């Protein structure tokens, strides 16, 4: 019997698998639905370890190393922060690296960050001895190619995906074998505000457009309103369940795409088991590292690219904060700028920032005179084009500071327009004399 056919017999315990990890090592952790939780749990049992640096994007499920008891033993360094790491970062027990998603793989392949190990969750090997990175290729492919050792969870329920996703079985130093469901993400019920934003954005999308959108209720609200469109394509960093609906309805065909035509192009997926089943062994879906999916030079080659991204607040000049609440890190730069700029360069493209007009249950405007102290500018005012709230859609491109302020006030919540206009008029260098 071949080694591939008998691969299960080579599996070892999680505790034995993580034994090669030593104090001071730099370790990549696979993210989103591919987070290798059993390996992380075993790693946290290694009480003798100190100063292990854990590099990752958004991780899902139980994240034991983020607990206060492990401070000084493990330092999480997020390229994109999820809920589990926000408090540790705020308290100084974890750290955050602001970086474009497209630039992360290069940190590993260039040797700027020399990875000692990568903890991955993989699909079972095929008859040729190749596993795949499953639901998350993003920066994991570069980590798998660059790390000195690979420690894997091979999960029978991890989808086998197409594209640049392969990890040879003989490249893996040690692995465990599991058969467990992937962590699922389910959106909440659509609100009237999200529904209206979805309607406004759907009206901006033309037949033959190529879509980029992230996860969340607003992207879902847009997607549910596209069933009358034709020949849409998808070139994105990630997608969720609502894309499946449009594929099954024949709306998404990818027929008119210039880059990877007839294929959905993505870097990772997050959603339900239905989504994971959809991408499993599906040649229509190609997974690529994020330095390819988010390459502006490739994005712009598709026509009518519509990039839909969210924000936490936007000031009256058009500066977009999407990664922090003041000094508090909330998420990350991600791929927003990659796609905003790529869509702007695309023939007929539309870069869109979608944002509810208020926060804090209506008590605070998300359109503000100036960003909070410490807020990060993810999309500059020079790059911003379309901004959409439930009160309308405006295009800031080619507008002066004064014109931008007026346009944004027109789509702010009515309760805050007077205050915003007063601030605009008091800012003397905005006034045309």
C-alpha positions in Angstrom: 0.0 0.0 0.0 1.4 3.5 -0.9 2.2 6.1 1.6 -0.6 8.3 0.2 -3.2 5.5 0.5 -2.1 4.8 4.1 -1.7 8.5 5.1 -4.0 8.2 8.1 -1.7 5.8 9.8 0.9 8.5 10.0 -1.3 10.9 12.0 -0.1 11.7 15.6 -1.6 13.4 18.6 -1.9 17.2 18.7 0.5 17.3 21.6 3.1 15.4 19.6 2.5 17.4 16.5 3.3 20.7 18.1 6.4 19.4 19.9 8.8 21.0 17.3 7.6 24.5 18.3 10.3 26.1 20.5 10.4 29.3 22.5 11.1 32.4 20.4 9.9 30.9 17.2 7.9 32.8 14.5 4.7 30.8 13.6 2.0 31.4 11.1 -1.6 30.4 12.0 -4.1 29.6 9.3 -7.2 31.7 9.6 -11.0 32.1 9.2 -12.8 28.7 8.8 -9.4 27.1 8.4 -8.2 28.0 11.9 -6.5 24.8 13.3 -8.0 24.9 16.7 -6.8 21.5 18.0 -3.2 22.5 17.3 -3.7 25.8 19.1 -5.2 24.1 22.1 -2.2 21.7 22.3 0.2 24.5 21.8 -1.2 26.4 24.8 -0.6 23.3 27.0 3.1 23.7 26.4 3.7 25.7 29.6 7.5 25.9 29.1 7.1 28.0 25.9 7.9 31.7 26.0 7.9 34.5 23.4 6.3 32.6 20.6 5.2 35.0 17.9 1.9 34.0 16.2 1.2 35.8 12.8 -2.3 35.5 11.4 -5.2 37.2 9.7 -8.7 36.9 11.2 -9.0 33.7 13.2 -12.2 31.9 14.1 -13.5 29.7 16.8 -11.8 29.2 20.1 -8.6 31.2 20.3 -6.9 30.0 23.5 -3.6 31.9 23.1 -5.5 35.2 23.4 -6.4 34.5 27.1 -4.6 36.7 29.7 -3.0 33.6 31.3 -0.8 33.2 28.2 0.6 36.8 28.2 4.4 36.6 27.7 4.2 33.1 26.3 2.5 33.9 23.0 2.3 37.2 21.2 -0.4 37.4 18.6 0.4 39.7 15.7 -2.8 40.3 13.6 -2.6 41.4 10.0 -6.4 41.7 10.2 -8.1 41.6 13.6 -11.2 39.8 14.6 -13.4 40.0 17.7 -11.2 37.6 19.8 -8.1 39.8 19.5 -9.6 43.3 19.9 -9.4 43.4 23.6 -6.0 41.8 23.9 -4.6 44.4 21.4 -6.2 47.2 23.4 -4.7 45.9 26.6 -1.3 45.5 25.1 -1.3 41.7 25.3 -1.3 41.4 21.5 -0.2 43.5 18.6 -1.5 44.6 15.2 0.3 45.3 11.9 -1.3 47.8 9.5 -0.6 46.4 6.0 -2.4 46.0 2.7 -3.7 42.5 2.2 -1.8 42.2 -1.1 1.5 42.9 0.7 1.3 40.2 3.4 2.5 37.2 1.4 5.7 39.1 0.5 6.6 39.5 4.1 7.1 35.7 4.2 8.5 35.0 0.7 11.0 37.9 1.0 12.3 36.7 4.3 11.3 40.0 6.0 9.5 37.7 8.5 11.3 34.4 8.6 8.8 31.8 9.6 10.0 28.9 11.6 6.7 27.1 11.3 3.2 27.2 9.9 0.1 25.7 11.6 -2.4 24.8 8.8 -5.7 23.1 8.4 -5.7 21.1 5.2 -8.0 18.9 3.1 -7.1 15.2 2.8 -4.5 14.4 0.2 -5.6 13.2 -3.3 -4.2 10.1 -4.9 -1.2 12.1 -6.1 -0.3 13.1 -2.5 -1.5 16.7 -2.6 -3.5 18.4 0.1 -5.1 21.8 -0.4 -5.4 24.9 1.8 -9.2 24.5 1.5 -11.2 27.6 2.4 -8.3 30.0 3.1 -5.4 30.5 0.7 -4.8 34.2 1.3 -1.4 34.5 3.0 -1.3 30.8 3.9 0.2 29.7 0.6 3.2 32.0 1.1 3.5 30.7 4.7 3.3 27.1 3.5 6.0 27.7 0.9 8.3 29.7 3.3 8.1 28.1 6.7 10.8 25.7 7.7 8.3 23.2 9.1 4.6 22.7 8.5 2.4 21.2 11.2 -1.1 20.4 9.9 -4.5 19.4 10.9 -5.8 17.3 8.0 -9.6 17.5 8.4 -11.9 15.1 6.4 -14.5 18.0 6.3 -12.1 20.6 4.8 -13.2 21.3 1.2 -10.7 20.4 -1.5 -10.4 23.6 -3.5 -9.0 24.5 -7.0 -6.4 27.1 -7.9 -3.1 27.8 -6.3 -4.0 25.8 -3.1 -1.7 22.8 -3.1 0.4 21.6 -0.2 2.3 18.3 -0.9 1.8 15.7 1.8 5.6 15.1 1.9 6.1 18.8 2.7 4.3 18.3 6.0 6.5 17.7 9.1 3.8 16.4 11.3 0.0 16.2 11.2 -3.1 15.2 13.1 -6.2 13.7 11.5 -9.7 15.1 12.4 -13.2 14.9 11.1 -14.9 18.0 12.5 -17.2 20.7 11.1 -15.6 24.0 10.0 -16.5 27.1 11.9 -19.5 28.7 10.2 -20.4 32.3 9.9 -24.1 33.2 9.7 -25.3 36.8 9.1 -28.1 38.4 11.1 -31.4 39.5 9.8 -31.4 42.5 7.4 -32.4 45.8 8.9 -34.3 48.5 7.0 -31.2 50.6 6.8 -29.2 47.8 5.3 -32.0 47.0 2.9 -32.1 50.6 1.6 -28.3 50.7 1.1 -28.5 47.4 -0.7 -31.1 48.8 -3.1 -29.1 51.9 -3.8 -25.9 49.9 -4.6 -27.8 47.4 -6.7 -29.0 50.2 -8.9 -25.3 51.2 -9.5 -24.4 47.7 -10.7 -24.7 47.1 -14.5 -25.0 43.9 -16.4 -21.6 42.4 -17.0 -20.0 43.9 -13.9 -17.3 42.1 -11.9 -18.0 42.2 -8.2 -15.8 42.5 -5.1 -17.5 42.5 -1.7 -16.7 41.3 1.8 -18.7 39.7 4.4 -21.6 41.3 6.3 -25.2 42.3 6.1 -24.7 45.2 3.6 -22.9 43.0 1.0 -25.6 40.4 1.5 -28.3 43.1 1.1 -26.7 44.0 -2.3 -26.4 40.4 -3.5 -30.0 39.6 -2.7 -31.1 42.4 -5.0 -29.1 41.4 -8.1 -31.3 38.6 -9.4 -32.4 40.8 -12.4 -28.8 41.3 -13.5 -27.0 39.4 -16.2 -23.5 38.0 -16.7 -22.0 39.2 -13.5 -18.5 38.1 -12.6 -16.7 37.7 -9.3 -13.0 38.7 -8.6 -12.7 39.2 -4.9 -10.6 38.6 -1.8 -13.5 36.7 -0.2 -17.1 35.8 -0.5 -20.0 34.2 1.4 -23.2 32.3 0.9 -25.2 34.9 -1.1 -22.8 34.4 -4.1 -24.0 30.8 -4.3 -27.6 32.0 -4.8 -26.6 34.1 -7.8 -24.6 31.3 -9.3 -27.5 28.9 -9.0 -29.8 31.5 -10.5 -27.6 31.9 -13.5 -26.8 35.6 -12.7 -23.1 35.0 -12.0 -21.5 33.5 -15.1 -18.1 35.1 -15.1 -18.4 35.0 -18.9 -17.2 38.5 -19.5 -14.2 38.6 -17.2 -10.8 39.3 -18.7 -8.8 37.7 -15.7 -9.7 34.1 -15.0 -12.8 34.1 -17.3 -15.6 31.7 -16.5 -14.2 31.4 -12.9 -15.0 32.9 -9.6 -11.7 34.2 -8.3 -11.2 34.5 -4.5 -8.6 34.2 -1.8 -10.8 32.8 1.0 -14.4 32.1 1.9 -16.4 32.5 5.1 -20.0 31.3 5.6 -22.1 28.2 6.1 -21.7 24.5 5.3 -23.6 25.2 2.2 -20.8 27.5 1.0 -18.1 25.0 2.0 -20.0 22.3 0.0 -20.2 24.7 -3.0 -16.5 25.3 -3.2 -15.5 21.6 -2.6 -14.0 20.2 -5.8 -15.7 23.0 -7.8 -13.6 24.0 -10.8 -15.7 27.1 -11.2 -14.1 28.6 -8.1 -10.4 29.3 -8.1 -8.5 30.2 -4.9 -5.4 32.3 -5.2 -3.0 34.0 -2.7 -4.1 37.5 -1.9 -1.2 39.1 -3.6 -2.8 37.9 -6.8 -6.5 38.4 -6.1 -5.7 41.9 -4.7 -3.2 42.9 -7.4 -4.4 46.2 -8.7 -2.8 45.5 -12.1 -5.0 42.4 -12.5 -8.2 43.9 -10.9 -8.2 46.8 -13.4 -8.1 44.4 -16.4 -11.7 43.4 -15.7 -14.3 45.9 -17.0 -17.0 47.4 -14.7 -15.4 46.3 -11.5 -17.7 47.2 -8.6 -15.9 47.2 -5.3 -18.1 47.4 -2.2 -16.4 48.1 1.1 -17.5 49.3 4.5 -16.3 51.9 6.9 -16.6 52.9 10.5 -16.6 56.7 9.8 -15.9 59.1 7.0 -15.0 62.8 7.4 -16.3 65.7 5.4 -13.3 65.7 3.1 -13.8 62.0 2.2 -11.2 60.3 4.4 -12.4 56.8 5.3 -11.6 55.1 8.5 -12.3 51.4 8.4 -9.9 49.7 10.8 -10.1 51.5 14.2 -12.4 53.3 16.6 -10.0 56.1 17.4 -7.0 54.3 18.8 -8.8 51.0 19.3 -8.1 48.5 16.5 -11.3 47.0 15.2 -10.3 45.1 12.1 -7.6 46.0 9.6 -6.7 47.6 6.3 -7.4 44.4 4.5 -8.0 44.7 0.8 -10.1 47.9 0.8 -7.5 50.1 -0.9 -6.5 47.3 -3.3 -10.0 47.1 -4.7 -11.0 50.7 -4.3 -8.1 51.7 -6.5 -8.4 48.7 -8.8 -12.1 49.5 -9.4 -11.3 53.1 -10.1 -8.8 52.1 -12.8 -11.2 49.6 -14.3 -13.1 50.7 -17.4 -16.5 51.6 -16.2 -15.6 50.6 -12.6 -17.2 51.9 -9.5 -15.4 52.0 -6.1 -18.1 52.1 -3.4 -17.9 52.8 0.4 -21.1 51.6 2.0 -21.9 53.0 5.4 -25.0 53.4 7.6 -25.5 57.0 8.4 -25.4 56.5 12.2 -23.8 54.4 14.9 -24.6 53.8 18.6 -28.3 53.2 17.9 -28.7 56.5 16.1 -26.8 58.6 18.7 -23.7 59.3 16.6 -23.2 60.2 13.0 -20.8 58.1 10.9 -20.2 61.1 8.7 -18.2 63.4 10.9 -16.4 66.8 10.6 -13.1 65.1 11.4 -12.0 61.5 12.3 -11.5 60.6 15.9 -8.0 61.1 17.3 -6.0 58.0 16.5 -8.3 56.8 13.7 -6.6 55.2 10.7 -7.2 56.5 7.2 -7.6 53.3 5.2 -9.0 54.9 2.0 -7.6 58.4 1.4 -9.7 61.3 0.2 -7.8 61.1 -3.1 -9.0 57.5 -3.7 -12.6 57.7 -2.5 -15.3 57.8 -5.2 -18.8 56.6 -4.4 -20.2 56.8 -0.8 -23.6 55.3 -0.1 -25.8 55.6 3.0 -29.5 54.8 3.4 -30.1 58.5 2.4 -28.4 58.3 -1.0 -25.4 57.8 -3.2 -22.8 60.4 -4.0 -19.6 60.4 -6.1 -16.9 62.5 -4.5 -14.4 62.0 -7.4 -13.5 65.3 -9.0 -15.2 67.4 -6.3 -13.6 70.1 -4.2 -13.4 70.0 -0.4 -16.5 72.2 -0.2 -18.4 70.2 -2.8 -17.5 66.9 -1.0 -18.7 68.3 2.3 -22.0 69.3 0.8 -22.4 66.0 -0.9 -21.7 64.0 2.2 -24.0 66.1 4.3 -26.8 65.4 1.8 -26.6 61.7 2.6 -26.0 62.1 6.4 -28.8 61.4 8.8 -31.1 64.4 8.9 -30.6 64.7 12.7 -26.9 65.6 12.1 -27.0 67.6 8.9 -27.4 71.0 10.6 -24.4 70.5 12.9 -22.3 69.2 10.0 -23.2 72.1 7.8 -22.4 74.6 10.6 -19.0 72.9 11.0 -18.4 73.0 7.2 -19.2 76.7 7.0 -17.0 77.5 10.0 -14.0 75.9 8.3 -13.0 79.0 6.5 -10.6 77.6 3.9 -13.5 75.4 2.5 -15.5 78.5 1.6 -15.3 79.7 -2.0 -15.1 83.5 -1.9 
